[in-house]
């Protein structure tokens, strides 16, 4: 970290002793997993810096934003329309956590057999380790899976900051109407919270900011289709993870700079791994920071990850919002319909997810697909079986959590799978 943030953390009620321990573990993991990689693009230095300051400089920036009367809005799901938060000059932050921390505390509130993502966001808060939660003025939950729905009730008892958006489970006309109403209600909630009105002008600007961010992530994804691949899956994953924390305009600029460099690499035929390295597409549950386990296993087993069919991946940037609107109402409708294209496994039926996996495998020229589900995540675990019956390419299912206990076992299975693809 560039400076000492102890006072800032103390003001936020962070448990300093435990937090020091967390930062040490994180920084060691980062060195081992990230900084040990060969041939990394220079442009990754910015993202290394962001990670090193994820509980430091970024928190200070949020603090400054709040001093300037901006509101900080925390979210857990790519269904929450970022455009509306930006339109009221709010700051959007993702609150999902990817480490097995505070689970003991979390298990006093939710059953043991709850997915790691839920236990982690509760655990980080309960153990006094999440400066982001402390910074928020509002935390937006959604009615996606049952685990999240019920956990948000409990999280509201703890934080008193929750606002819930109802996400339909289907995509019929009545569901579209319900969802549009929810987006309109969210707009009103944000206007009440911030005291700022959404205008046609600020809505158009916000859509432009978020579309540019998604376009930059699409550009990065397209570069991963090239062989030799100019960036590792680990690094691309990190960029996608940081998209939920960083200032969106600065982030977009840095991703585009990285892509400029990657294009140069492509021209020179330079890759991070040799041409012809086995290419893997991962599909499934999201990867919150610092969940780098599966990517690390795959890329240390002789293959490269070329894409993530995930909310920390293609589900977050695949669709843009149509910018062609001339009233606020029309803009809200375009935003609502863009979000309803997201093919989360919580929907039924969900044929588009299967179609998108098939398409992504083709465009990224992946040799095989590894389906990744968090343990106890019923929607993705169920779809993993369904997909297996319907596809005709190499595929394997992995069910895991945030612990390292199954590292060796997963590595053995992944190595065997990669062997079959060679
Ligand atoms: S749109 S994937 S971000 S809900 S892993 S908590 S589903 S039991 S995270 Fe998600 Fe939105 Fe869907 Fe994406 Fe439940 Fe599964 Fe846990 Fe999950």
Boltz pocket constraint, residues with backbone or C-beta under 6 A from the ligand:
constraints:
  - pocket:
      binder: B
      contacts: [[A, 76], [A, 77], [A, 78], [A, 79], [A, 115], [A, 116], [A, 117], [A, 118], [A, 144], [A, 145], [A, 146], [A, 147], [A, 148], [A, 284], [A, 285], [A, 286], [A, 311], [A, 342], [A, 344], [A, 345], [A, 346], [A, 374], [A, 376], [A, 377], [A, 378], [A, 379], [A, 380]]
      max_distance: 6.0
